[in-house]
Amino acid sequence: MVFKKLLGALGVGGPSVDTVLQPGPALPGGPLSGEVRLRGGGSDVTVDRISLLLVARVEREGQEEEDEGTVVLERFTVGGGFRLAEEADHTVPFTVTLPWETPITELHGQHLGPVLGIRTELEIAGARDKGDLDALAVGPLPAQEAVLEAFGQLGYAFRSADLELGHIRGTGQQLPCYQEIEILPPPGHAHAVNEIEVTFIAAPGGLEVVIEADKRAGLFSEGHDTVHRFTASHHAAPQTDWNAQVDAWLKEVIAGHEAHGAPSSYGDEHGDRHRSGPGAGAVVAGVAAGVAVGVVGGMVAAEVVDEIGDAFEGEEDEESEDEG
């Protein structure tokens, strides 16, 4: 979906901008290509800079309530320093590289929940305005996909996925937020844990997999969280027995600190992280037409396109009120 806007900072008759992304999902750490299409307004102007902002809707949690806000994950300069004539058309092609930690928004065509976008900003005569906003789809890296598939094959069920503002201590996290994928255990493990939360911290050298188990309270003990970190190689993904690997990870997580819960290693920027979401309780394991469906086989796709526009436009309204 493309949202065209006139540059309000330049007044009525200013230039318009339309950014078109290459079709299909991008990958973390991979290229994102497209073009910025400009059309001149009622007078000649000099375009000083064209910027693309990778933005995300994240949850900001407090002690009593939580809300959502927009966070800029990365900023790219893709053009500028040219004259745009009155009512003239000008196209700027671009290719940028997404951060390795870019959250995953879809798997096998099913939307996971996080909302990402590319916002285009123009700088003209000292004025800067948000000229265009486009939804961004990001698929998983091979190792990420393999881990999620293994969860599904082992009987785990997708619950929800969201973006949390904050940092996970002890990891190489670079972005100001991280993605949590919440997964429900199969009946055989339901007596031990309420849910499993998986976070991927990707980097050029490999993948950190943070797994947190929200353990059930026993008769003489309180429920607690256990957090474990594992690593995976991008290059070894095709040769790895991921069902066996993930099963070993889960056994370590569930068995670890049975008598005394390990303190959570998540940052103090937020409070309780456990919540429900769209698609809760969806059955995910199975095989369809001979192809392993994996962790998203039964997910309910959200009304993604409309929600993306509504979410970011709501943020823009708040910013306009603040500026006023």
N, C-alpha and C positions, 0 to 999 in steps of 0.2 A: 504494500500500500504506500502511496506517495502522497504527502500532504504539501501542497503548494501554498506559499505565503508570500505576500508582498513585504518588502523590507520596510517595516513601519518606521524605523529610525530615520529613514531617508525621505519620509513623507509620501503622499499620494503620487503615483506615477513613477516610483522607484523601480529598479530592476527586480526581476523575479528569478528564483533558482529552483531547479528540479534535479535532484540527485537520483540516479538510477544505478542500482547494484546489479552485479552479474547474477543471473538466476542460480538457484541451488544453495545449499548450506555451505558455509565456510568451515574451516577447521582451526582449532587453537594453534597458534604459532604459524599459521599458513597465510597465504595471500588473500586479500580482498580487493576485487577489481570492480570498476564501474566508471561512470562519467558524471561530471557535474555540468548540467545544461543551464546556461544563463540566457536571459533575454533582457535587452536593454529597456529602460523606461523612457520617460519623456525628455531626457537630456543625456549627454555624454558624461560618463563617470570613469574614474580610475579605480580598478579593483586592486586594493593593496595586498589582500591575503584571502585565500580560501582555505578554511580549516574543516576537517572532519573530526567529530567527537564521538568516540565509542561510549555510549551511556547505558546505564542499567538501572532498573528499579530494585532497590534493596530494602530490607527490613531493618528498621532501627528500633531496638528493643530497650525498654526501661524496666524499672521495678514493677510498675503498675500497669503500663500499657505499652503498645508498640504501634508504630506507624511506618509509612513507606516514604521514601524519598529517592531522588535521582542522583546518581553518582557518576562522575566522569572517570572512566577506566583508562582512557588513552586519548591523546590529541595528535592529529596528523595534519601537517601543512601540505596541501596538494597543488597549490598554484597561487598566482597573484602577480602584481606588477605589470598589468596590462590595461589598456583603454577599452572600455565597453561603450560602443557608440549607441546613440538613441535608437531604440527598437531593433537593435542588431542581435543576432544569435551567436553565441560563443560556447564551445564545448571544451571541457577540460577532462581528458581521460586520466585515470589514476589507478595505481596498484599500491596498496599498503600491506604491512604485515601485522596481523593481529597478535596481541600478547599471548604467550603460551598458556596463561591462566584464564583465558577467556572462558566464561561459563558455557556449558552445553545447554542448548535450548531444545534440541530434538534428538530422537533416536528412532531409526527406522520409520521416519516420517511422522512419528507421534510427538506432540509437544510435551515437554517436561514441566513447564511452568514458568521458568525465569523469563523476564522480558528484557530484551536488548534492543538497542536502536543505534543508527548512525545519524547524528545531527550535523547539518551543514551550517557553517557560519561564514558570512562575508564581512570583510572589513573594507569600508569605503569612506574616504575622507575623514578618518578618525572614528567613524561610527561602526559599531559591530552589532549584527543582528542574526538571529537564528532563522535561516531561510528555508530549511527543509528538514524533515524527519522521516526516516525509513526504518521499518522493522528489519532486524538482522537475525537470520537463522544460522546457528552454529551446531555442527554435528560433532560426534566424539572422535578422538584419536583412536587408532586401532587398539591400543592397550586399554583405554577407557571403555570402549565398546566390549572388549573381551571380558573385562571384569564384570560389567553389568550383565552381560549374557550369562556368565557363570552363576551369578546370584539367581537369575531366573531358572536356570537348569537345576540348581540346588533346592528349588522350591520356595524361594523368597518372593515377596510380592511388593510391588511399588506402592508407596503411600503418597509422597509428595516431594517436591524439590523447590528450593527457594535460595535466595542470596542473602547472606548475613553480613552486616557491616562489622568489621573487626578483623583481627589477625589470629592465626593459630600459632601459638608459641612453639618454638622448636622446629619449625618448617622453613622452607625457603620462599614462603609466600611474599609476593611483591605487590599485588593489587590491594586496594583498601577493603575488599570484601572477598568472601569465599562462598562456594556453592555447597549446600547440604542436600544430599539425596537420601530421603528417608525410606527405609525398606522394612517391611514386616516379616518376622521369622515364620518358618513353616511350623506346623503343629508340633513336630518333634523338639523344637527349641522354644516354643512359646512359653513353657513353664519357667524358663531361665531369663529371657529378655523380652522387653516390650517391643523394642524396635532396634534397628541398626541404622546408623547415620554414616554415610560415606561421603568423603570430600577428596577430590582430586587436586593436587598441586602439581601441575605439569611444568616442565622445564626442558630445554634442549637435550640435557643429558639423561632424562628419564622422568618417571612419574612417581610422586609420593602419593600413597593411598592412606588416608587417615580414616580409621574405622572406630566408631564409638558405639558401644552397646549400652542402651538404657536398661539396666538390669531390674528385674522384679524384686520386690521386697519379700523376704522369707518370713517364717514364723517368728524368728528371734533376731531379725536384722532388718535394717532399712534398705530401700532400693538405692542404687547408686549407679554412676556411670563409670565405664572403663574405656580408656582411649589407647589405641595402639596405632603405630605408624609402620607402614611397609613400603617397599620400593619395587618398581617394575621397570623393565627396560623397554624402550620403544622398539629396538631392533629384535629383541627376543620374543616379541608378541606372537608372531605366527608359529613359533616352535613350542610355545609353552602350553602345558596341560592346565588350562585356567580353572577348570572345575576342581581339580586336585589342589591347585594353588590357593584359590579362594576358600575352599573348604578348610585347608590348613590354617589360613589366617583366622577364619571364624572360630575354629576350635580354640585357638590361642586367646582370642578376644573374650569368648564366653567363659572359658576356664580360668582366665587370669583374675587374680585378686578376689577369689571367691569369698574369703573371709572378711577382707577389708577392701572397700572400693578405692581404686586409684583416683586421686583428685583430677578433675577435668583440666586439660592443658589448654583450653580455649582462653582467649583474651578476656579481660574484664570489661570490654566495651559493651557487653550485652548481658541479658539475664537468661531466663529459661529458654531453651532452644527447642523444646518438644511441643509440636502442635500438629494438628491435622491439616489436610488440604484437599484440593480436588483430586478425585481418583482414589481416595482412601479405600484400602481393602481390595483393590483390583487384583484379580488372579493373573499372574504373569507367566508362569512357566508353561511350556508346551511347544508343539511343533505344528506349523501350518504349511501345508503343501510341501512338506519335506524340508522346510527351512526353519531353523531354530528361531523362535520368536523372542525368547529371552525375557529380560526384565520388563519390557514395555508391552508385552503381548496383549494385555487386557486393559491398558490405560485408557482413560477417557480423555479425548482431546478437548482442550479448552477452546473457547471462542477467541482465538488468539489475535486475529487481525484487528478486530474492533477494540479489544482490550488494550492493545499496545497504543493505539491512537488515543484512547481515552486516558490512559495512565499518564503519558507524557504531556498531553495537552493540559491535564489537570495541574501538573507541575509548573507548566508555563504560566498558567493563570495565577498561581501563587507567587511566582517570581515577578509578574507584572504588578501585582498588588504591593509587593515589597518595594519595587522601584518607585511606585507612585507615592 
